[in-house]
Amino acid sequence: MAVASAERPYVAEAQRLGYRSRAAFKLIELDDRFRLLRPGRRVVDPGCAPGGWTQVAVDRVGAGGAVVGIDIAQTAPVAAVILHCDIHDPDGTSAITTALGDPADVVLSDMAPSATAMPRPTHLRIVALAEAAFSVASEILRPGGAFVAKVFHGGAEGALLAQLKRVFAEVRHAKPPASRAESAETYVIAKGFRGRR
């Protein structure tokens, strides 16, 4: 019951503010700490459905910015370009570039597979999704850009972290307060993209 009561304020506040999921507060808290979504920035949100992170990105970059969401699931309209495609599809990268017009400033990934009763495979699938998001980010980010992705504690993300450290000036982990306390999820925040290597 304690977990449910801890979650309730986020759920109620998401409904009050019109956010599509309580996950919106995770991005708000990460952005307040790391200053990722400044006005005018171009943002890509892989795995955007149901659209909570996309809504936050649109609010924070303002009218001068641009947000592109991508998902294989249908996503209700939001003030962003939504591409209905698979993040693994090579044609998706060119569609993102066309929609943005310029290189991205930030790539945000809150992607996760469907929950299962087997934690280890779920962890591996989450890391695989983070790696797919990074693959896209490495193609579309401008120098100095930022990348955020959900990972799980457990060691399987070591190869991804090694890649990130090679191409970003700063790589950190953070667990926003809106994440469930009992969840192993955390976020990797990489800033200062050096370009592809």
FENSULPE-V944608 format. One record per residue. N is the residue number from 0. RES is the residue in three letters. PHI is phi in whole degrees, 0 to 359 (NA if undefined). Layout:
n-><N;N>
res-><RES;RES>
phi-><PHI;PHI>
This chain:
n-><0;1;2;3;4;5;6;7;8;9;10;11;12;13;14;15;16;17;18;19;20;21;22;23;24;25;26;27;28;29;30;31;32;33;34;35;36;37;38;39;40;41;42;43;44;45;46;47;48;49;50;51;52;53;54;55;56;57;58;59;60;61;62;63;64;65;66;67;68;69;70;71;72;73;74;75;76;77;78;79;80;81;82;83;84;85;86;87;88;89;90;91;92;93;94;95;96;97;98;99;100;101;102;103;104;105;106;107;108;109;110;111;112;113;114;115;116;117;118;119;120;121;122;123;124;125;126;127;128;129;130;131;132;133;134;135;136;137;138;139;140;141;142;143;144;145;146;147;148;149;150;151;152;153;154;155;156;157;158;159;160;161;162;163;164;165;166;167;168;169;170;171;172;173;174;175;176;177;178;179;180;181;182;183;184;185;186;187;188;189;190;191;192;193;194;195;196>
res-><MET;ALA;VAL;ALA;SER;ALA;GLU;ARG;PRO;TYR;VAL;ALA;GLU;ALA;GLN;ARG;LEU;GLY;TYR;ARG;SER;ARG;ALA;ALA;PHE;LYS;LEU;ILE;GLU;LEU;ASP;ASP;ARG;PHE;ARG;LEU;LEU;ARG;PRO;GLY;ARG;ARG;VAL;VAL;ASP;PRO;GLY;CYS;ALA;PRO;GLY;GLY;TRP;THR;GLN;VAL;ALA;VAL;ASP;ARG;VAL;GLY;ALA;GLY;GLY;ALA;VAL;VAL;GLY;ILE;ASP;ILE;ALA;GLN;THR;ALA;PRO;VAL;ALA;ALA;VAL;ILE;LEU;HIS;CYS;ASP;ILE;HIS;ASP;PRO;ASP;GLY;THR;SER;ALA;ILE;THR;THR;ALA;LEU;GLY;ASP;PRO;ALA;ASP;VAL;VAL;LEU;SER;ASP;MET;ALA;PRO;SER;ALA;THR;ALA;MET;PRO;ARG;PRO;THR;HIS;LEU;ARG;ILE;VAL;ALA;LEU;ALA;GLU;ALA;ALA;PHE;SER;VAL;ALA;SER;GLU;ILE;LEU;ARG;PRO;GLY;GLY;ALA;PHE;VAL;ALA;LYS;VAL;PHE;HIS;GLY;GLY;ALA;GLU;GLY;ALA;LEU;LEU;ALA;GLN;LEU;LYS;ARG;VAL;PHE;ALA;GLU;VAL;ARG;HIS;ALA;LYS;PRO;PRO;ALA;SER;ARG;ALA;GLU;SER;ALA;GLU;THR;TYR;VAL;ILE;ALA;LYS;GLY;PHE;ARG;GLY;ARG;ARG>
phi-><NA;298;296;300;292;292;280;304;300;292;297;297;291;298;295;297;270;83;282;280;203;294;298;305;289;297;292;303;292;295;291;301;277;251;51;265;252;277;306;89;281;256;235;240;237;292;67;283;299;278;118;298;292;298;301;297;300;300;301;275;274;74;296;278;262;214;230;238;255;227;196;281;276;294;237;301;305;215;284;208;278;248;260;268;204;270;300;277;284;302;290;297;297;292;294;296;301;296;294;283;87;220;301;284;271;215;242;243;229;251;294;209;285;300;294;226;274;245;300;296;301;298;301;297;291;296;296;298;293;297;294;296;295;295;301;293;303;294;272;243;285;280;304;91;289;232;222;230;213;283;223;243;299;154;100;290;274;304;295;297;299;297;296;298;293;285;244;237;288;219;228;223;251;208;243;293;303;287;291;297;301;277;280;277;293;213;236;261;242;243;231;79;300;268;104;292;229>
